[in-house]
Amino acid sequence: MKLFGIPLRTPNTGELTAAAVMGTGLWVAAVGMLRAAEIEIGPFDAGALLLVVLWGCVSARLGIRIGHGNRHLLANLLASAGLLTLYHAAWALAG
């Protein structure tokens, strides 16, 4: 399968689990640094940050790497924007 001419690979369950654990750890570190710097982060922003960080980790396992050219960067930006749009819509519908 290809996305914008980028051949996608199929990661196994172990790779996806490792990406999810790494993304969650990076999110915890980022939120911790924001709190240590006394920068206010609300639940909506924290959730959006988690979504984008997790997508970044999983997309690398799918073969979308932003350092490999403009197509990879475009695919990553469009996917992040789409996920954030869906997240914002779900947040608006929920409350």
MOSUL-V61126 format. One record per helix or strand of 2 or more residues. SS is the DSSP state (helix for helix, strand for strand). FROM is the first residue (numbers start at 1). LEN is the number of residues. If there is no record, write none. Layout:
BEGIN
ss=SS from=FROM len=LEN
ss=SS from=FROM len=LEN
END
This chain:
BEGIN
ss=strand from=2 len=2
ss=strand from=6 len=2
ss=helix from=13 len=24
ss=helix from=43 len=20
ss=helix from=66 len=3
ss=helix from=70 len=25
END
